[in-house]
Amino acid sequence: MKQTAVEWFFDNLKNHEIQAEHYGLYKQAKEMEKQQIGYTKEDVLKAGEMGEINHHDTKHIVSWIDEAKEYNKKFKSL
C-alpha cells in the first residue's frame, strides 16, 4: 500500500526515540491530511456498506472517484 507523506515521516521517526506527544501530533497530522485529501474510494465503499449512503449513490460516487484518478493520472504528467 502506498504511504502518505505523514505516514512516511512517522515511520522514520520510529527509528528514533519517540515521546508520547509525537504520537498525538501524528494523529493530528493524519486528521488534517484526511481533510485535505477528501474521502477515498474505500471511505465511500465503507459508508455504503454501513448504509450511510444508498447503494445507487455509492456506485456513482466510486465511478466518479475512478474517473478523477484516471484524469489526474493522464493530465498531471503534462
N, C-alpha and C positions, 0 to 999 in steps of 0.2 A: 504494500500500500504506500502511496506517495505521502511524504511528510510535508506539513506546512512549515513555514519558517519558525513559528513559535515552538512547534514540536521538536524541530531540529536543534534549536537553541537550548531547550530544556534537556534534551537527551545529552548534549555535550556538556551541560552544567553538571550532570550526574557524575561525571568523571572527577569532579572537584567536590570539596565539602559543601553541602547544601544546608542552609539554615531553613527553619520552618517558614520564615517569611518569604523565602524564594518560591515555595510551593504555592503560597497564596497569590503571589504576583503572577505565577504561571497560569493559575486558574482564571485570574482577572484578564490576562492577555488572551487566553483562549476564548473567553466570552466576547471580548472586543473583536477578535478575529472573526468569530461566527457572525456577529452583527454586520461586519464589513463585507463579508463574503455573501451572506444571504443563506437561504436554505439550499441544502444539497438534494440531489435526487433521492438519496437514502432517507433524508428527513421527510420528504413528501411521501415516499412509499410507506414509511412507518406511520405517518399521520393517517394515511389511507387505511392501513391495517387496523388502526385503533378507532376508526370511524370518525375521526375529526374532519376528514374530507371525504365527500362521497366518491364512490368508485369511478364514476364517469369523469369527474373533475380530476381525480388522481392521474388517470391515463393521459388526459390532455396536458396537465402540468408537466408530467415526466417527459412527454413528447417535446414540449417547448424547451425544457432543460437540455435535452439531447440536441435539438436543433441549434440552440445557443452555443453549446460546446463545439459543434461542428463549424458554425460560423466563426467563432473566435479562433479555432484552430486554423481555419483557412485564411482569415484576413489579418490576424495579428502578426503573422510572419512576413507580411508585405512591407 
